[in-house]
């Protein structure tokens, strides 16, 4: 009898506890569930009682948190922050909305969700709706229209594509997909071969960010995440498009969420012949994002992406619309890469969040020029083969002391292991480094002042120990009213570093007869500070931003000849350069679904020290190559329920460059590129879309000698089955 009474009372108490649960569902402007939004319960607008992340179905559940009233705060990356007053525990729905970049919640600047204006850095993002409208073939086709981005494509589809930010080198950008770093060791990354199929959003943080991200984050961090399945009925999406230059693409995905599980399985195939000789490019992609809620506070997520691309390499031949030599008819390259991660997330005890992530990245690159071409200058047989693996583990902990204080800390260990080299000059070189990092960051808001302070300690088996500080201050000088809606001032100081490439440290005699290995080679460093202003107008519908940046790059690595007779040299830390300038931006929410983001960037660069210049373009006092003094971007997006569209443009001024072949060309001409995109829902199941790149049909070089793709278009249909 006592047992029956105990069971009966237990059931009653369990039901009462369940009834007292607080259940919050987060929906986007299309009434679709928002996964991964951070939902916090606050009492008195100051004390954080509990924090949860929404499930794949957009739901965060809080067990009894005491008597109300409460304040619910929702930070959904890609949307504006939302708050709601709740008098008692219940079930409620919060709808998030689109906003200007400064109001949009971002993650990359602090590794936790915060509104852009409180991030302490300049951050811009592209959401799922914008990416769907743009239909970028590769990341370069999307990032180039974000403020401060200078994209240089050496060729057409699949050509080596670099990003320059705030005067830094192309290897000064950290690139992360689904929590996995995909740079080669030493920062090299090709934005022209990174497909963004099924990307939920892309964030672009400018400035030195090594305190949170370690090596390579000298001038920017680019981060992308894969979409999460969210519909109870499985959603099968498939489609195809085609265009000029014999371009064709097909794709499919299966996504959904049921109970504790969610999934998104996808794949695509892209092919084009390009415009001209040996410009063909193909890429196949397969990927998955699968999650499971182990209990109310613990979840497991596994992601992977595999890409296999093949590109013709026509080389340098058309110099500012002057064809001075024929394109290479036979050189080709292949890139085969695989990334994977497993993340265990725990939100316990209350106000605590923990993430345990294991990751692996496999990079296989092969470029073959079998015979060389005597009709081309310096065109010799070569065979570049690189096999690189990056694997490791990372822990990140977050603690919300109060609504005005947040602590982030973590530990990361990574093994970099690779075989690199040109087989035409000997066998491959093997290099391996083991690194372990500790980092911490504190965010505090006191009245109108927000301070972010952090540091990172790095220990590496190859180059020893490094300490990296960063501090960022944001002060809301004026609250404002209807017309002038708020004035913020911002300042930050940071240091950052980039580790050497494997071939710079380990490659040497043997197998390379022209290089002496330098095991004592140190990383490159930067000292960066910036000061900015943000002025809101008409209750933040319009936002003007201005930022001054100053970067001193030192310990830069250069190849120094030590035996000019036999052409033997080694890589050493000898160079120094300065880059400073200003970014001016205007963000506007013209309508609830119509967003404008436009910016102008002025950049002045100068080589300060270079004891071994290979030609006069690298002499001290000269500007850095491929950095334009003036550049601008514009992105106008409409994201409706029945149709959507975008107009994007990029203006790049004349900039110093070189053909490196003896033709005497020392600059690349300025250019304007404009892209258009749009889609229309013929019915709830069928959507037609079209995209036009280089709509003005401008003929230009982003990199001297490599003609850009002329006007090109793609049009197609997308079908959806299920998904309710």
Beta strands, then each sheet from edge to edge (+ up, - down):
strand 1: 22-27
strand 2: 38-43
strand 3: 47-53
strand 4: 59-62
strand 5: 70-75
strand 6: 82-86
strand 7: 91-95
strand 8: 105-106
strand 9: 114-115
strand 10: 122-127
strand 11: 149-154
strand 12: 160-165
strand 13: 173-177
strand 14: 180-181
strand 15: 199-206
strand 16: 220-226
strand 17: 235-243
strand 18: 247-258
strand 19: 261-272
strand 20: 281-293
strand 21: 298-312
strand 22: 332-346
strand 23: 352-369
strand 24: 382-402
strand 25: 405-420
strand 26: 429-446
strand 27: 449-460
strand 28: 464-478
strand 29: 484-498
strand 30: 524-537
strand 31: 542-563
strand 32: 568-591
strand 33: 594-609
strand 34: 630-639
strand 35: 643-652
strand 36: 655-656
strand 37: 667-668
strand 38: 671-683
strand 39: 686-693
strand 40: 701-703
strand 41: 706-707
strand 42: 712-722
sheet 1: 4+ 1- 7-
sheet 2: 3+ 2- 5+ 6-
sheet 3: 8+ 9-
sheet 4: 10+ 15- 16+ 13+ 14-
sheet 5: 11+ 12-
sheet 6: 17+ 18- 19+ 20- 21+ 22- 23+ 24- 25+ 26- 27+ 28- 29+ 30- 31+ 32- 33+ 34- 35+ 38- 39+ 42- 17+
sheet 7: 36+ 37-
sheet 8: 40+ 41-
end
